[in-house]
Amino acid sequence: MGSAGCVIFDLDGTLADTSGDLIAAANACFADLGQGAMLDPVADRATAFAGGRAMLGLGFRRLGLAGAALEEAVAREFPRLLAHYARDIDRHTRLYPGAVAALEDLRAQGHALGICTNKPEGLAEELLKRLGVRGLFASLIGADTLAVKKPDPEPLRAAVRDAGGAMGRALLVGDTVTDRESARAAGLPCLLVAFGPEGRAVERLAPEGLLEDYAGLGEAVRALIG
């Protein structure tokens, strides 16, 4: 695989729409506290992709919390959110259309594939297994695999290294400013999806490429790393 490239993927909002299960986990926390569903699966979809703390923060602000009280509530509920999520990680989650075929095509061309996500490694491992695609990826770096997480460049470098790739022939496929900044810090080109939580608004981040759908992944990879 050394002569081919290495393509690293973010997970949430890039390979799979995980927002429904993430929001359900946050709402389960608020239900445990005797509150209603504080987050909406559609209107708050973008917040879901910002992570568990962001979802809890939004819900608690809607309940009137601020300052230290808000921070304490988020810190208290975050482990409970992860537990709720782990129990029901793939009820609503689906891979984006065409993702599996596109990944298999890249592997057939000799490219090494990896995952670099800010989801905890254990949860990412379990979700990829349940979705039936863990075997497609030679590396998996999660939020807690190293001492740092994206946008620090080291997780991305580790994902490339663990996949057997070379930094000079690697790129990151993602969906947010975090991915954009991580790729820039690592000196890699970035391909942002236009079907994630922000849609085509990610164009403002000036990525090296924009992916309209997974049918165009092979062509986009060739354009960026050959």
N, C-alpha and C positions, 0 to 999 in steps of 0.2 A: 504493500500500500504506500510505500514511501514515495513512489513516483507520482502518485495521484495527490489529491488535496484532502483537507480535513474540514468537515463542516460541523460546527457546534451549534446546537439549538437550545434556546430557552424553552421552557415547558408551558407554563400557564399563559394563555393568550397567544401563543405562537404555534405549538403543536396541537394543543387541546383547549377547548372552551371549558374551563373548570369553574366558572363564576357561579353557576347554580349551586354546586355543592359547597363552595366557600361561603356563600351568603347564607345557606341553610345552617351551616355550623355556627356562624355568628348569631343568627336569629335564635338558635337553640340556647346559646348563652343568655340572651335576653329573656327567653321564656323561663329559664331556670331562676331568673331574678324576679319573676312575676310580671314581666313586661310583655308587650305584644311584639310582633315582627317589626323591628326597627329599620330593617333594610329591605329594599325592593329588588327582586331578582333582575329586573330590566333596567330601571332608572339608576341603580347603584352598581351596575356591572363593572364600570371602570374602576371603582373603589375596590372591588373584590380583587382585581389584578394587582392592586397596590399592596395587598397582603393583609394578614389577620389583624395586625395592630391598627391599620388604617380603617378597616371595617368597624372594629370595636370603637375606635375614636369617633367615627361618624355617628354611630348609634348613641353613644354616651353624650355627645354634644347635643343631639336631638332631645335627650332627656334633661338637658340643662347643665351638664357638668362642664367645668373648665379648670384650667390651671392644674395645681397639684392633685386635686381630687380626680380630675380626668386621667392624669397619668397613672395614678394609683389603681383606678378601676381597670384601665387597659392592661396594666401589668398583672393584676390579679386574675383577669378573665382569659388572658392569652393562652395559658396552658390548657384551660378547659375548652377553649375553641379548638385547639389542636386535637384534643381527645375526641370531641364531637366529630371533627373532620375525618380523623383516622377510622372511626367506626362506619362512616358512610361516605367514602371517598370517591365512589364512581357511580352514584345513583343517577346523576344528571350529566356527568362529564362525557364529552365525546371528542374524538380526534377530529380535526378540521377535514373537510372533504378533500380527498386526493392525497392526504399526507402519507399514508402507508405506501402507496404506489410510488410516490416521489422519493421516499427514503430508500425503498428497495432498488429503484433505478440508480440512485447515487452509489449505493453499495456495489451494484453490478458493474459500475464504471470504475471501481477500485477506490472510491473515496472512503476515508474513515469517518465515522459519525460519532458524535458525543453530545452529552447534555450538560449545560451549565445553568442552574436554576437557583433562585432564592427561596425555593421551597425546601424545607428540611430534607436531608438526604433520604432518611428512612421513608418518609411519605412519598417522595418522588419515586423511589425504588418500587414501592408497593403499587402506586398508581400506574406506572409504566408496565408492570407485570399484569395488572388487571386489564389494561388496555391491549395487552398482547404484543407489545412492541419493545419490551426491554432488550430482547436479543438482537435488535438492530443497532444498538449503541455500544461502542467499545469503551466509553467512559461515562461517568456520572459524578458531577460535582454539585453538591447542594449547599444550602445556606450555612450549614454547620459542619461541612466537611473540613474546611480550613478555619483559621482564626479570623479570616476576613471573607466578605461576600461582595458580589457585584454592587456598585460599579468599580470596586477595586479590580485591577486587571489580573491578579494572581489566580483566582478561580478559573478564569477563561484560559490562562496559560496552562494550568493544571489539566483542564479538560482536553486541550490539544495534546499535551504531553502523554497523558494516560491513554489517549486513543491511538498513540503511535504516530501522530501527525507532526508536521513542521510548521513553525509560526509563519514562515515565509509563504506557505501555501494553504493558509487557513482563513476561515471567515466565521462570523457569528450571525445566525438568523434569530431575530428577536422581535419585540413589539413595543418597547417603551424607551423612554429617555435613559433608563438605567442600562439597558442593553447597548444603546448608542454610546454612552459614556464609557462603558466597560470595554467595548471594542476599540474606541479611540485611545483609551489609556494603554491598551495592549498593543496598539499599532496594527490592528487588523481591520479589514473592510467589514462593514455591517450591512446586512440585508434586513430591512424591516417589513413586516407583513402589513398589508393594507386592509386586512379583514379581522384584525384584533380589536381590542376595546376602544382604541382611538380612531380606527378606520384610516382614511387617507390623511388625517391630520398629522400623522407621523412624518409627512413630507417636510414639515417645518424643521425637523431635526437634521435635515440634509444627509441622510444615509447614502452610502455608495450605491445602493440598489433598493428598489421597492418591489415587493412581491404581491401581485394582485390575487393569485391563487396558486395552489400547489402544483398545478399543471405546468407552471412556468419556472419551477424551481431549478431544474437541470440547466436550462438556458441561462438563468440568472447566475448560477454558480460558475458556469463556463466563462461568462462575461467578467467575473471578478477574480477568479483564480485559475482559469484555464481548464 
